[in-house]
Amino acid sequence: MRVQFRVLAVSALFVFAGSALAAQPQAQKDLTPQQTRMKTCNAQATGKTGDDRKTFMSSCLKGEQPAKMTQQDKMKACNADPKAKTLKGDERKAFMSSCLKG
């Protein structure tokens, strides 16, 4: 009888200890505002590398607005559109015009 009680007591101890340990990670999941900003900026920086990424992350973490796209950047983005690759002639000109306007 005493052995069964000890086994039951030890089992209960493990159950309570396990539930207490499981509660700790919940408290650690709350992110600080800086961690939230870092997570958001990191997601937005996908595809950027090297100095371009460093510059972007620095301005993003400071809360600065990104600079407007240059005409060259707009041209590059519009040309990368799959629709632009399938169009020819006047249709392509019309598409590019509307894309570059914005």
Phi, psi and omega in degrees: 000318181293325180294318179296321179296318180295318179297317179295319180294316180294319178298316179297321179299316179295321180296313181292321179294320179296320179289328178291320179291326180291335181283334182296315180299331178300317181293329182280346182284342178292119182270145175285163178303323179293320178294322177296315179298318180297318180297316180295312181296321180296321178293322180287337183274006180303130179096344179272146180223162173059222183296327178299317179293316180300314180297315180298312182298320180299310181291323180295315181292334176281347180087014180283148177281141178294150180292154178295151179291139175282167179300323180294319178296319178297316180299317180297316180294317180293321179292333180284343180297130181301330180296323181296331182284339182265343183272154178221156173062225184297326179297319179294317179300315180297317180298311182298321179298312181291324179295316183290333178285335172113000000 
